[in-house]
Amino acid sequence: MTLSRRTFLAVGIVGAVALATAGWLKGPHAPPSGMRRRMLDADAEAILGAVVPVLLAGALPEAHEARQQAIAETLTAIDIAIAGLPLAAQAELSQLFALLALPPVRLGLARVTAPWPSAAPAEVRLCLDRFRESSWSLQRAAYDALHQLTFAAWYGNPQAWPAIGYAGPPSLG
């Protein structure tokens, strides 16, 4: 599929307006978690709280408390990772979370009917699959960002290493 210059510009303008509107209408739409984070606000934490368990299905512990602890540690690692990104990347992620937090966008674009904290894992999986396979580069980029942040945070945690048979980095001392 080839895009005309007019279509490309129209999509770019609509996207820019949507992101600006998302920033202007910024919530919070999710209740605060009580965790003090540097980069993740309540909305971003709610979105990632729904996305992380879906992306890490099969890798997270089965026991409820251990699972919740692993998700919380992953969110903390994502927060730290985002803080280390260039300011432009931080701003783009902030805009992504602000946009996905808006109920009309959550319903229309992500097609997730419930608020993020209570979203069904099957709906979140379908949303992620649609984003990954989308013909829109912005949706694919959103999927890539969520996927890469989640996996880097999870597999960067030494507690995740035994499950994949990784003994850890060699000792240099």
C-alpha positions in Angstrom: 0.0 0.0 0.0 1.4 3.4 -1.0 0.5 6.6 0.7 0.1 9.8 -1.1 1.8 12.8 0.3 -1.5 14.4 1.1 -2.6 11.3 3.1 0.7 11.2 4.9 0.4 14.8 5.8 -3.2 14.4 6.9 -2.4 11.4 9.1 0.6 13.4 10.6 -1.6 16.4 11.4 -4.4 14.2 12.9 -1.8 12.4 15.0 -0.2 15.6 16.2 -3.6 17.1 17.1 -4.5 13.9 18.9 -1.3 13.9 20.9 -1.7 17.6 21.7 -5.3 17.0 22.8 -4.2 14.1 25.0 -1.6 16.3 26.7 -4.2 19.0 27.2 -6.9 16.6 28.5 -4.4 14.6 30.6 -6.1 13.0 33.6 -5.3 11.3 35.8 -7.9 8.7 34.6 -6.5 6.0 36.9 -6.3 6.1 40.7 -2.9 6.6 42.2 -1.1 3.4 43.2 0.7 4.9 46.2 4.1 4.1 44.6 6.4 7.0 44.2 7.9 6.9 40.7 10.0 9.3 38.8 8.5 8.9 35.3 5.3 6.9 35.5 2.2 8.7 36.6 -1.0 6.9 37.7 -2.2 6.5 34.1 1.0 5.1 32.8 1.2 2.7 35.7 -2.3 1.5 35.1 -1.7 0.9 31.4 1.6 -0.9 32.1 -0.1 -2.8 35.0 -2.4 -4.2 32.4 0.2 -4.7 29.7 3.1 -6.3 31.7 1.2 -9.4 32.8 0.0 -10.0 29.2 3.4 -9.6 27.7 5.0 -11.7 30.3 2.4 -14.5 30.3 4.1 -17.7 31.2 7.2 -16.0 32.6 5.6 -14.5 35.8 5.3 -16.5 39.0 2.0 -18.4 39.4 1.5 -17.6 43.1 -0.6 -14.4 43.5 1.7 -12.5 45.9 4.9 -13.4 44.0 3.2 -12.5 40.8 2.1 -9.0 42.1 5.6 -8.5 43.5 7.2 -9.4 40.1 4.9 -7.0 38.3 5.6 -4.2 40.8 9.4 -4.8 40.4 9.0 -4.7 36.6 7.1 -1.4 36.8 9.9 0.0 38.9 12.5 -1.2 36.4 10.5 0.4 33.6 10.3 3.7 35.5 14.1 3.6 36.0 14.6 2.8 32.3 12.4 5.6 31.1 14.3 8.0 33.4 17.5 7.1 31.6 16.1 7.7 28.1 16.7 11.0 26.2 14.2 13.7 26.9 12.6 13.3 23.5 11.9 9.6 24.1 10.5 10.4 27.6 8.2 12.9 26.1 7.0 10.5 23.4 6.3 7.8 26.0 4.4 10.4 28.1 2.3 11.3 25.1 1.6 7.6 24.4 0.4 7.0 28.0 -1.6 10.2 28.0 -3.3 9.2 24.7 -4.0 5.6 25.8 -5.4 6.8 29.1 -8.1 8.9 27.4 -11.3 6.8 27.5 -12.3 7.6 23.9 -8.9 6.5 22.7 -8.9 3.4 25.0 -12.2 2.4 23.5 -11.8 3.5 19.9 -8.1 2.8 19.2 -7.1 0.2 21.7 -10.6 -1.3 21.8 -10.2 -2.0 25.5 -13.7 -1.5 27.1 -12.8 -1.5 30.8 -10.5 1.1 32.4 -6.9 -0.2 32.3 -6.7 -1.3 35.9 -9.6 -3.7 35.4 -9.0 -4.6 31.7 -9.4 -8.2 30.8 -6.1 -9.8 29.8 -7.7 -11.2 26.6 -8.7 -7.6 25.5 -5.2 -6.3 26.3 -3.7 -9.2 24.3 -5.9 -8.3 21.3 -5.0 -4.6 21.6 -1.3 -5.5 21.6 -1.7 -7.9 18.7 -3.5 -5.2 16.7 -0.8 -2.6 17.5 2.0 -5.0 16.5 0.3 -5.9 13.2 -1.1 -2.5 12.4 -0.4 -0.8 9.0 0.0 2.4 11.0 3.7 2.9 12.0 2.6 4.8 15.1 0.7 1.8 16.5 3.6 -0.5 15.7 6.0 1.9 17.4 3.7 2.0 20.5 3.8 -1.8 20.6 7.6 -1.9 20.2 8.0 0.6 23.0 5.7 -1.3 25.4 7.3 -4.6 24.4 10.9 -3.5 24.7 10.5 -1.7 27.9 8.7 -4.6 29.5 11.1 -7.3 28.4 14.2 -5.2 29.2 12.8 -4.6 32.7 11.8 -8.2 33.3 15.0 -9.9 31.9 17.2 -7.3 33.5 16.0 -8.5 36.9 18.3 -11.3 38.4 15.2 -13.0 39.8 14.0 -13.8 36.2 17.3 -15.4 35.2 16.9 -18.9 36.7 13.7 -19.5 34.7 15.7 -19.0 31.4 18.7 -20.9 32.6 20.9 -17.8 32.8 23.4 -18.0 35.7 24.2 -14.3 35.5 27.2 -12.4 34.3 30.6 -13.9 34.9 32.5 -12.8 37.9 35.5 -10.6 37.0 37.0 -10.6 40.5 
